[in-house]
Amino acid sequence: MINGKIAADRIRNGDDKKKGWNVMTAYKDRSTEELLQLKDSLEAEYKKFQERGLKLDMSRGKPSKEQLDLSMEMMDILNSDTDLRCREGVDCRNYGVLDGIQEAKELLAAMIEVPEDKIIIYGNSSLNVMYDTVARSMTHGVMGSTPWCKLDKVKFLCPVPGYDRHFAITEYFGIEMINVPMTPEGPDMDMVEKLVSEDEAIKGIWCVPKYSNPQGITYSDETVRRFARLKPAAKDFRIYWDNAYNVHHLYFDDQDVLIEILAECEKAGNPDMVYKFSSTSKISFPGSGVAAISTSYNNLKDIKKQMAIQTIGHDKLNQLRHVRYFKDLNGIMEHMKKHAEIMRPKFEAVLDTLDRELGGLKIGSWIRPKGGYFISFDAMDGCAKAIVARAKEAGVVMTGAGATYPYGKDPHDSNIRIAPSFPSPDELKLATELFVLCVKLVSVEKILESRSSAA
């Protein structure tokens, strides 16, 4: 694979005999009598699952207990005898250091491949930083521009399927969201370029550029460079680059590569056009990690005006704890290899089940990601809500159908986000077996219904 471009054999639609998959007759090619018999069999199997009284949760990409245990030694890094001064001599127990201690800047800058003087260290959540960034733009504008709240219309581009919490932020502020389809190389850049160049009301675009949520796609070099070369009609247009999964590889010997957006924007003469967000939330402790934003000097100056009013400084003890535990980028990467050892078997178990049980049936498609936290499954049009509902009725809670689209409205009712990280291997096996059963059952019902309507 070259720089994030997904090779064709990573997109599964179950009709490739060369891969040795279990190739079965597609449902649409079966007779109505065969499908009715299959429906009876699937319903009997589904009833057995209901009788088991399962209570399993695959709704969000939370790290498992085993993953959280990996960072427990961090709790012993600081104690009452520890020297709590950072390298610059500041007592981390006290007020001060608005934009983060230098050691933390160096650590996170190395992780997200940016200069250490172009980063601000925040508190525990990058989502909070993104919310603040939108809120600041609404109330005070961007680098002297008109505050968005004073404009008649504000719009954001949203690559879909995408991250529901991104969409929740813009919806909360009343920002109109416009769907942009994802391709194997990232968002449809023809559409992005056209829209931002023609409409001054478009002020931003949400991006998860590496191992995207939920598809696991990494933007290609050309996609990143096209982002950097954008010519937006709005001077205050910004790319919201949420690099949440930068080091979350499943395969360290075969990982995706993402070129660095800030450097590309500078080359293209657009140094102020991007905000790059990151955190250690799924590296150390979710909710107790360290978050950061990296951007141009002009943007940093603008952001610090708000920060100086908002806080006297974020949690320096937590910054110090992370720095002394990980030490450097190599420490983070070695730690993430341990995460991968836990995550990889879970992803492979789900994907192998999809290949084995659904391969050849032509009732769904999925992507084999090389990192991140999710597997994106596309069912037949009009089936996602019913599949998720069936799973819930039998004891498995999944992310709500439609959540990967703005306003919770998937126009095709087809995308389902699978989160393999939290359940135990045994729970995941059961949940996946139930999921594929629900996919089969709902798909058969859909085909029968369409045939009945056409008769």
Secondary structure in CASP SS format (residue, H / E / C, confidence):
PFRMAT SS
TARGET T0000
AUTHOR 0000-0000-0000
METHOD secondary structure of the structure
MODEL  1
M C 1.00
I C 1.00
N C 1.00
G C 1.00
K C 1.00
I C 1.00
A C 1.00
A H 1.00
D H 1.00
R H 1.00
I E 1.00
R E 1.00
N C 1.00
G C 1.00
D C 1.00
D C 1.00
K H 1.00
K H 1.00
K H 1.00
G C 1.00
W C 1.00
N C 1.00
V C 1.00
M C 1.00
T C 1.00
A C 1.00
Y H 1.00
K H 1.00
D H 1.00
R C 1.00
S C 1.00
T H 1.00
E H 1.00
E H 1.00
L H 1.00
L H 1.00
Q H 1.00
L H 1.00
K H 1.00
D H 1.00
S H 1.00
L H 1.00
E H 1.00
A H 1.00
E H 1.00
Y H 1.00
K H 1.00
K H 1.00
F H 1.00
Q H 1.00
E H 1.00
R C 1.00
G C 1.00
L C 1.00
K C 1.00
L E 1.00
D E 1.00
M E 1.00
S C 1.00
R C 1.00
G C 1.00
K C 1.00
P C 1.00
S C 1.00
K H 1.00
E H 1.00
Q H 1.00
L H 1.00
D H 1.00
L C 1.00
S C 1.00
M H 1.00
E H 1.00
M H 1.00
M H 1.00
D H 1.00
I C 1.00
L C 1.00
N C 1.00
S C 1.00
D C 1.00
T C 1.00
D C 1.00
L C 1.00
R E 1.00
C C 1.00
R C 1.00
E C 1.00
G C 1.00
V C 1.00
D E 1.00
C C 1.00
R C 1.00
N C 1.00
Y C 1.00
G C 1.00
V C 1.00
L C 1.00
D C 1.00
G C 1.00
I C 1.00
Q H 1.00
E H 1.00
A H 1.00
K H 1.00
E H 1.00
L H 1.00
L H 1.00
A H 1.00
A H 1.00
M H 1.00
I H 1.00
E C 1.00
V C 1.00
P C 1.00
E H 1.00
D H 1.00
K H 1.00
I E 1.00
I E 1.00
I E 1.00
Y C 1.00
G C 1.00
N C 1.00
S C 1.00
S H 1.00
L H 1.00
N H 1.00
V H 1.00
M H 1.00
Y H 1.00
D H 1.00
T H 1.00
V H 1.00
A H 1.00
R H 1.00
S H 1.00
M H 1.00
T H 1.00
H H 1.00
G C 1.00
V C 1.00
M C 1.00
G C 1.00
S C 1.00
T C 1.00
P C 1.00
W H 1.00
C H 1.00
K H 1.00
L C 1.00
D C 1.00
K C 1.00
V C 1.00
K E 1.00
F E 1.00
L E 1.00
C E 1.00
P E 1.00
V E 1.00
P C 1.00
G C 1.00
Y C 1.00
D H 1.00
R H 1.00
H H 1.00
F H 1.00
A H 1.00
I H 1.00
T H 1.00
E H 1.00
Y H 1.00
F C 1.00
G C 1.00
I C 1.00
E E 1.00
M E 1.00
I E 1.00
N E 1.00
V E 1.00
P E 1.00
M E 1.00
T E 1.00
P C 1.00
E C 1.00
G E 1.00
P E 1.00
D C 1.00
M H 1.00
D H 1.00
M H 1.00
V H 1.00
E H 1.00
K H 1.00
L H 1.00
V H 1.00
S H 1.00
E H 1.00
D C 1.00
E C 1.00
A C 1.00
I E 1.00
K E 1.00
G E 1.00
I E 1.00
W E 1.00
C E 1.00
V C 1.00
P C 1.00
K C 1.00
Y C 1.00
S C 1.00
N C 1.00
P C 1.00
Q C 1.00
G C 1.00
I C 1.00
T C 1.00
Y C 1.00
S C 1.00
D H 1.00
E H 1.00
T H 1.00
V H 1.00
R H 1.00
R H 1.00
F H 1.00
A H 1.00
R C 1.00
L C 1.00
K C 1.00
P C 1.00
A C 1.00
A C 1.00
K C 1.00
D C 1.00
F C 1.00
R E 1.00
I E 1.00
Y E 1.00
W E 1.00
D E 1.00
N C 1.00
A C 1.00
Y C 1.00
N C 1.00
V C 1.00
H C 1.00
H E 1.00
L C 1.00
Y C 1.00
F C 1.00
D C 1.00
D C 1.00
Q C 1.00
D C 1.00
V C 1.00
L C 1.00
I C 1.00
E C 1.00
I H 1.00
L H 1.00
A H 1.00
E H 1.00
C H 1.00
E H 1.00
K H 1.00
A C 1.00
G C 1.00
N C 1.00
P C 1.00
D C 1.00
M C 1.00
V E 1.00
Y E 1.00
K E 1.00
F E 1.00
S E 1.00
S E 1.00
T C 1.00
S C 1.00
K C 1.00
I C 1.00
S C 1.00
F C 1.00
P C 1.00
G C 1.00
S C 1.00
G C 1.00
V C 1.00
A E 1.00
A E 1.00
I E 1.00
S E 1.00
T C 1.00
S C 1.00
Y H 1.00
N H 1.00
N H 1.00
L H 1.00
K H 1.00
D H 1.00
I H 1.00
K H 1.00
K H 1.00
Q H 1.00
M H 1.00
A H 1.00
I H 1.00
Q H 1.00
T C 1.00
I C 1.00
G C 1.00
H C 1.00
D C 1.00
K H 1.00
L H 1.00
N H 1.00
Q H 1.00
L H 1.00
R H 1.00
H H 1.00
V H 1.00
R H 1.00
Y H 1.00
F H 1.00
K C 1.00
D C 1.00
L H 1.00
N H 1.00
G H 1.00
I H 1.00
M H 1.00
E H 1.00
H H 1.00
M H 1.00
K H 1.00
K H 1.00
H H 1.00
A H 1.00
E H 1.00
I H 1.00
M H 1.00
R H 1.00
P H 1.00
K H 1.00
F H 1.00
E H 1.00
A H 1.00
V H 1.00
L H 1.00
D H 1.00
T H 1.00
L H 1.00
D H 1.00
R H 1.00
E H 1.00
L H 1.00
G C 1.00
G C 1.00
L C 1.00
K C 1.00
I C 1.00
G E 1.00
S E 1.00
W E 1.00
I E 1.00
R C 1.00
P C 1.00
K C 1.00
G E 1.00
G C 1.00
Y C 1.00
F C 1.00
I E 1.00
S E 1.00
F E 1.00
D E 1.00
A E 1.00
M C 1.00
D C 1.00
G C 1.00
C C 1.00
A H 1.00
K H 1.00
A H 1.00
I H 1.00
V H 1.00
A H 1.00
R H 1.00
A H 1.00
K H 1.00
E H 1.00
A C 1.00
G C 1.00
V E 1.00
V E 1.00
M E 1.00
T C 1.00
G C 1.00
A C 1.00
G C 1.00
A C 1.00
T C 1.00
Y C 1.00
P H 1.00
Y H 1.00
G H 1.00
K C 1.00
D C 1.00
P C 1.00
H C 1.00
D C 1.00
S C 1.00
N E 1.00
I E 1.00
R E 1.00
I E 1.00
A C 1.00
P C 1.00
S C 1.00
F C 1.00
P C 1.00
S C 1.00
P H 1.00
D H 1.00
E H 1.00
L H 1.00
K H 1.00
L H 1.00
A H 1.00
T H 1.00
E H 1.00
L H 1.00
F H 1.00
V H 1.00
L H 1.00
C H 1.00
V H 1.00
K H 1.00
L H 1.00
V H 1.00
S H 1.00
V H 1.00
E H 1.00
K H 1.00
I H 1.00
L H 1.00
E H 1.00
S H 1.00
R H 1.00
S H 1.00
S H 1.00
A H 1.00
A C 1.00
END
